[in-house]
Amino acid sequence: MDDRFTGKTVLITGGGSGLGRAAAVQVASEGARLALVDVSEEGLQGTSAEVERAAPGTEILHLTADVSREEDVRRYVSQTTERFGRVDGFFNNAGIEGKQDLTEDFSTGEFDRVIAINLRGVFLGLKYVLPVMRAQGHGSIVNSASVGGIRGVGNQSGYAAAKHGVVGLTRNSGVEYGQYGISVKAIAPGAILTPMVVNSFKQIDPENWEEVGKEFVSGNPSRRLGRPEEIAWLVAFLLSDQASFINATVVSIDGGQSEKY
């Protein structure tokens, strides 16, 4: 078993499902202690069960929080440092897909909701984790962007705007904090087989969402959806010391999707 994270603490938002859950299992299998944040305690329990199967005895802290609320973010960071004393890696990942609609039909309320979770939540995570890492003189952050953060995606104004913002925050924070031994990068996944992506397909056709998925992947050069564990492998590398010189940039992992369109 690789021990890249032995003795280290990794904080993951959106840790109750999808990419956050897969990343938790991966870094725990490499020795990490975990602080998992999610709005769903049930989701956190499910992740803990998977982690225990993969890496028995992993020390895990559950933190229920709404990442768009500043007090919740302040609390999850302080509780992590109180328990573990430090934050070595931060997967700043929590997000939602939002509703799909043309920009002119996209409600202001829905736009604000998506921005609050997908962009404000990432900003707040950075705001409170970066000082911890600066005091340590070391740390690695991976923000969850998307192919929707590097190109347009139809009918998802809020999501695309938020993820473009995540890319901007990543580049800016990396430039600001590289001098303190902190690297900040983002991943830009394409369509990955997670509950969030399934929900997106169901918005298009609730009864035949699997056919929607098949049509979607037919336009991807790799002709398939990505798997959560493929994202987790990349996240674990980017959070590790092996990737400390990768900073202020975005790494695509989309099967070629962003090059096709």
C-alpha positions, 0 to 999 in steps of 0.5 A: 500500500502506498503511504503518501499520506501517512500521518497527514490530514486530508479535508474533503468537502462534498465527502458524502458521495460521488467524487468526494467519497471516491477521493476519501477512499483513495487517500485513506488507503494511502494512510490519510486521516480524514475530515469529511464535510457534507450536508448529509450525515447519511452520506458521510456515514456511507462514505465512512463505511466504504473507507472502513472496508478499504482502509480499516481503522482510518481516523475519520471526523464527520462534519455536517455543514453547508459550504455556502454559509461562512459560519459553517465553513469557519466551524468545519476548518476549526474543528478539523484543526482542533482534532488533527492539529493541521490540514495537509490536503484540502479537496475543495469539492462540494457542488451541485449541478443546478437546473438546466435552462436557457440563460434567458429562462434561468431564474435569478434564484437558481443562479444565486443558489448554484453560485452560492454552493459552487463558487462562494463555497469554494472561496470560503473554503480557501479563505479559512484553510489557506491561513492554516496552511500558511502557518504550517508552511505547507499544504496542497489544495485541489478545487473542483472545477469542470470542463464547464469551467474552461468552455461553455456548456448549454443550458447551465448558466449558473454552473458554467459561471461558477466553475469559471470562477473556480478556475479564476480563484485557483489561479489567483490563490496559487499565485498568492500562496505559492511562496508559502509552500502551498500549491493550489490547483483545480481539476476539470472533470468531464462527465463522470458516473456520479449521482450528480451527473445522473441527475443532470441526465434525468433533467433532460429525460427522467424516463430515459436518462440512460439513453441520454447518457449514451447519446452524450458519450457518443460525442466523447473521443473516449466513448464513455463516462469517467469513473469516480475512482479515476478522478480520485487517483488524480486528486490523490496525486495532486494532493501529494508532495509529488505534485507540489510544483503543480500550482495555479493551474487546471488539470483536465480529466474528461476523455478528450471532451473539452478538445472535441467541442 
